[in-house]
Amino acid sequence: MKFLFSHPRWFSLARLPFRKRRLPIPRIEAPVCGQCALQPVPAGRCTMDHMGCEMIALFNALHFLGLERPLEEIIRVFERRRWLLLGGRWGADPYAIGTYASENAIPHTRFRKSGYEDFARAVTDGGQRVFLISYWVGDSVFAGAHAALLVRREGQLWGYNLFNGQQAPIPVVDLTCLCYADRFIVGYAFP
């Protein structure tokens, strides 16, 4: 039985305030290939290796767009704006990435669930572009969601943070290797 949601309102229901002692965040160099490298980095009530894929994808996207910002700044924005779901225990709101891009005047195109085919076409059309994809890992919300960054350089599509222990960028042959249309939540294309 499939039990998946993709509407932004579902994610906004899990945005709860929380109080957590502020711990120092070490300087992290971009791009981050796998989030397990960020085990000591706190975010919300968890650490980045547990729930930081949306923030890592945004951090990496900004790096490839030439708009680098410290990971600490991105984490603080997600915490302050309540974009962490259940204080981070369920990750972060994937629609917050689009809000962040809009508020910071970063040109982008958002593809909702119904636009999966258009997103897949944009990814395969070529050109030197940066893409961010958020999708359900399994057939229910309890399997969790994940966000990853795809970068097209010199005709090849490279994936960052496709899985937790990733050590280097991985070539991505086809978008269906990552997710099918029914598991797609939202995607972003940056020029």
C-alpha positions as CSV (number, residue, x, y, z in Angstrom):
1,M,0.0,0.0,0.0
2,K,1.4,3.3,-1.0
3,F,1.3,6.1,1.6
4,L,3.0,9.1,0.1
5,F,2.4,12.9,0.2
6,S,3.8,15.6,-1.9
7,H,1.7,18.7,-1.2
8,P,3.5,21.6,0.6
9,R,0.8,21.7,3.3
10,W,1.6,18.2,4.5
11,F,5.2,19.3,5.2
12,S,4.1,22.6,6.9
13,L,2.1,20.5,9.4
14,A,5.3,19.1,10.9
15,R,7.0,22.4,11.3
16,L,7.2,22.7,15.1
17,P,9.2,25.2,17.2
18,F,11.9,23.7,19.3
19,R,14.6,24.8,21.7
20,K,18.0,23.4,21.5
21,R,21.3,24.6,22.9
22,R,23.3,26.2,20.2
23,L,26.4,24.3,19.5
24,P,29.3,25.6,17.4
25,I,29.2,24.4,13.8
26,P,32.6,23.8,12.2
27,R,33.4,25.3,8.8
28,I,32.5,22.8,6.0
29,E,33.9,23.0,2.5
30,A,31.6,22.4,-0.5
31,P,30.6,20.3,-2.2
32,V,29.6,17.6,0.3
33,C,29.4,14.2,-1.4
34,G,27.8,12.2,1.4
35,Q,26.1,13.4,4.6
36,C,27.8,10.9,6.9
37,A,30.8,13.2,6.8
38,L,28.7,15.7,8.7
39,Q,28.0,13.5,11.7
40,P,29.3,16.0,14.3
41,V,27.4,19.0,12.8
42,P,24.2,19.8,14.9
43,A,21.0,20.9,13.2
44,G,17.7,21.1,15.2
45,R,17.5,18.2,17.6
46,C,19.7,15.9,15.5
47,T,22.9,16.0,13.5
48,M,23.3,16.5,9.8
49,D,24.2,12.9,9.1
50,H,20.7,11.9,10.3
51,M,18.5,14.6,8.6
52,G,20.5,17.2,6.7
53,C,20.0,16.2,3.0
54,E,17.8,19.2,2.1
55,M,20.3,21.6,3.6
56,I,23.3,19.8,2.1
57,A,21.6,19.9,-1.4
58,L,21.0,23.6,-1.0
59,F,24.5,24.2,0.2
60,N,26.0,22.2,-2.7
61,A,23.7,24.0,-5.2
62,L,24.8,27.4,-4.0
63,H,28.4,26.3,-4.4
64,F,27.9,25.2,-8.0
65,L,26.0,28.4,-8.8
66,G,28.9,30.5,-7.5
67,L,26.7,31.9,-4.6
68,E,28.5,30.1,-1.7
69,R,27.1,30.6,1.8
70,P,28.4,28.9,5.0
71,L,26.6,25.7,5.9
72,E,26.1,27.3,9.4
73,E,24.1,30.1,7.9
74,I,21.8,27.7,6.0
75,I,21.3,25.6,9.1
76,R,20.4,28.7,11.2
77,V,17.9,29.8,8.5
78,F,16.2,26.4,8.5
79,E,16.0,26.4,12.3
80,R,14.8,30.0,12.6
81,R,12.2,29.6,9.9
82,R,10.9,26.3,11.4
83,W,11.7,24.5,8.2
84,L,12.9,21.5,10.1
85,L,10.2,18.8,10.5
86,L,9.6,17.8,14.1
87,G,12.8,19.6,15.1
88,G,14.7,17.7,12.4
89,R,13.7,14.2,13.4
90,W,11.8,14.0,10.1
91,G,14.3,16.0,8.1
92,A,13.4,19.4,6.6
93,D,10.7,20.8,4.3
94,P,11.8,20.3,0.7
95,Y,9.6,23.2,-0.4
96,A,11.7,25.5,1.9
97,I,14.5,25.3,-0.7
98,G,12.3,27.1,-3.2
99,T,11.3,29.7,-0.6
100,Y,15.0,30.2,0.2
101,A,15.9,30.7,-3.5
102,S,13.0,33.1,-4.0
103,E,13.8,35.2,-1.0
104,N,17.5,35.4,-2.0
105,A,16.7,36.3,-5.7
106,I,18.2,33.0,-7.0
107,P,16.7,32.2,-10.4
108,H,15.1,28.8,-10.4
109,T,12.2,26.7,-11.7
110,R,10.2,24.5,-9.4
111,F,8.6,21.3,-10.6
112,R,5.8,19.9,-8.4
113,K,4.8,16.2,-8.4
114,S,2.6,16.6,-11.5
115,G,5.7,18.1,-13.3
116,Y,7.9,15.0,-13.0
117,E,8.1,14.4,-16.7
118,D,9.0,18.1,-17.3
119,F,11.7,17.8,-14.6
120,A,13.1,14.6,-16.1
121,R,13.1,16.3,-19.5
122,A,15.0,19.4,-18.1
123,V,17.6,17.1,-16.5
124,T,18.2,15.1,-19.7
125,D,18.1,18.1,-22.1
126,G,21.7,18.9,-21.4
127,G,23.4,22.2,-20.8
128,Q,25.5,23.2,-17.8
129,R,22.8,23.2,-15.1
130,V,22.2,22.4,-11.5
131,F,19.2,20.4,-10.3
132,L,17.9,19.5,-6.9
133,I,15.5,16.6,-6.4
134,S,13.5,15.6,-3.4
135,Y,11.8,12.2,-3.4
136,W,10.4,9.4,-1.1
137,V,12.8,6.6,-0.5
138,G,10.1,3.9,-0.2
139,D,6.4,3.3,-0.7
140,S,5.3,5.1,2.5
141,V,6.2,8.3,4.4
142,F,7.7,6.1,7.1
143,A,10.5,5.0,4.7
144,G,11.6,8.6,4.7
145,A,12.4,11.2,2.0
146,H,15.7,12.3,0.6
147,A,17.1,15.3,-1.4
148,A,20.1,15.2,-3.7
149,L,21.9,17.5,-6.0
150,L,22.5,16.7,-9.7
151,V,25.0,18.7,-11.7
152,R,25.4,18.5,-15.5
153,R,29.0,19.3,-16.5
154,E,30.4,18.6,-20.0
155,G,27.5,16.4,-21.0
156,Q,27.7,14.2,-17.9
157,L,25.2,14.2,-15.0
158,W,26.8,13.9,-11.6
159,G,25.0,13.2,-8.3
160,Y,26.0,14.5,-4.9
161,N,24.7,13.0,-1.6
162,L,22.8,10.3,-3.4
163,F,23.4,8.1,-0.3
164,N,24.8,8.7,3.1
165,G,28.3,7.2,2.8
166,Q,29.1,8.6,-0.7
167,Q,32.7,9.6,-1.0
168,A,32.8,11.2,-4.5
169,P,30.4,12.4,-7.1
170,I,28.6,9.6,-8.9
171,P,27.6,9.6,-12.6
172,V,23.8,9.4,-13.0
173,V,22.7,7.7,-16.2
174,D,18.9,8.2,-15.8
175,L,16.7,10.0,-13.4
176,T,14.7,6.8,-12.8
177,C,17.8,5.4,-11.1
178,L,17.0,7.8,-8.3
179,C,13.2,7.9,-8.2
180,Y,10.1,7.1,-10.2
181,A,7.3,9.5,-10.8
182,D,5.1,8.3,-8.0
183,R,7.9,8.9,-5.4
184,F,8.8,12.4,-6.7
185,I,8.1,15.3,-4.2
186,V,9.6,18.4,-5.8
187,G,12.5,19.3,-8.1
188,Y,14.3,22.5,-8.8
189,A,16.3,23.6,-11.8
190,F,18.8,26.4,-11.5
191,P,20.3,28.1,-14.7
